[in-house]
Amino acid sequence: MASNLPPGPAFLILRLPTLLFPLIAVYAFNRLLYKYLAIQLPLWTVIVSMTLSIPVFILLKASYMDFIDHRRAAACGAVIPPRIHDIWPAGIGLLIQGINNLKSGYPG
């Protein structure tokens, strides 16, 4: 079935667990708090925690994958190449710098 899908929906289906897991975890935690401890969190805390759960989960997953990559490289006797430091997350500062360099005519 997935082979008949265009690339966009297929990509989203593959990424769905990454997006849904943190939301389900926050919901389950909220339900467990209410069921076993009779603590009902205000709606705004549930909304904020669900909103923040996705970026936090993605950050933790990326950190874990970096750890795994370093372990696999060390097991093979390899070294991971160094990263370019950027003060913004996800390399946004490097992207802006590259765009500005292209506008000024100097691509390097």
C-alpha positions as CSV (number, residue, x, y, z in Angstrom):
1,M,0.0,0.0,0.0
2,A,2.8,2.4,0.9
3,S,4.4,2.0,-2.5
4,N,1.3,3.5,-4.2
5,L,1.5,6.7,-2.2
6,P,3.2,9.8,-3.4
7,P,6.4,10.7,-1.6
8,G,4.8,13.4,0.6
9,P,2.2,11.2,2.4
10,A,4.7,8.3,2.6
11,F,7.2,10.6,4.3
12,L,4.6,11.8,6.8
13,I,3.5,8.2,7.5
14,L,7.0,7.2,8.3
15,R,7.5,10.2,10.6
16,L,4.1,9.8,12.4
17,P,5.5,7.8,15.3
18,T,8.0,10.5,16.1
19,L,5.2,13.0,16.2
20,L,2.6,10.9,18.0
21,F,4.7,9.2,20.7
22,P,5.4,12.3,22.8
23,L,1.7,13.3,22.6
24,I,0.5,9.9,23.7
25,A,3.1,9.8,26.5
26,V,1.9,13.2,27.9
27,Y,-1.7,12.1,27.6
28,A,-1.1,8.8,29.3
29,F,0.9,10.5,32.1
30,N,-2.0,12.9,32.6
31,R,-4.5,10.0,32.7
32,L,-2.4,8.1,35.1
33,L,-2.1,11.1,37.4
34,Y,-5.8,11.4,37.5
35,K,-6.6,7.7,37.8
36,Y,-4.1,6.8,40.5
37,L,-3.3,10.0,42.4
38,A,-6.6,11.9,41.7
39,I,-4.6,14.9,40.4
40,Q,-6.2,16.7,37.6
41,L,-3.9,19.1,35.9
42,P,-5.3,22.3,34.5
43,L,-6.0,22.3,30.7
44,W,-3.3,24.9,30.0
45,T,-0.6,22.7,31.6
46,V,-1.7,19.8,29.4
47,I,-1.7,21.9,26.3
48,V,1.7,23.5,27.1
49,S,3.2,20.1,27.9
50,M,1.9,18.5,24.7
51,T,3.2,21.4,22.7
52,L,6.6,21.2,24.2
53,S,6.8,17.4,24.2
54,I,7.4,17.2,20.4
55,P,10.5,19.5,20.2
56,V,11.9,18.0,23.4
57,F,11.4,14.4,22.1
58,I,13.0,15.3,18.8
59,L,15.9,16.9,20.6
60,L,16.3,13.8,22.8
61,K,16.1,11.5,19.8
62,A,18.7,13.5,17.9
63,S,21.0,13.4,20.9
64,Y,20.5,9.7,21.3
65,M,21.2,9.1,17.6
66,D,24.4,11.1,17.9
67,F,25.4,8.9,20.8
68,I,24.7,5.8,18.8
69,D,26.6,7.1,15.8
70,H,29.7,7.8,18.0
71,R,29.5,4.4,19.5
72,R,29.2,2.7,16.1
73,A,32.1,4.8,14.8
74,A,34.2,3.9,17.8
75,A,33.4,0.2,17.4
76,C,34.8,0.4,13.8
77,G,37.8,2.5,14.8
78,A,36.4,5.5,13.0
79,V,36.0,9.1,14.1
80,I,32.9,11.3,13.5
81,P,33.9,14.5,11.7
82,P,33.6,17.6,13.7
83,R,30.6,19.8,13.4
84,I,30.5,23.5,12.6
85,H,29.4,25.4,15.7
86,D,26.3,27.4,15.4
87,I,24.6,29.5,18.1
88,W,21.1,28.8,16.6
89,P,19.5,25.4,16.7
90,A,19.3,23.2,13.6
91,G,21.9,25.3,11.8
92,I,19.7,28.2,11.1
93,G,22.5,30.7,11.7
94,L,24.6,28.9,9.1
95,L,21.7,29.0,6.6
96,I,21.2,32.7,7.1
97,Q,25.0,33.3,6.7
98,G,25.0,31.3,3.5
99,I,22.0,33.2,2.1
100,N,23.7,36.5,2.9
101,N,26.9,35.3,1.3
102,L,25.1,34.4,-1.9
103,K,23.4,37.8,-1.9
104,S,26.7,39.6,-1.6
105,G,28.2,37.5,-4.4
106,Y,30.6,35.5,-2.3
107,P,29.4,31.9,-1.9
108,G,32.2,30.8,0.4
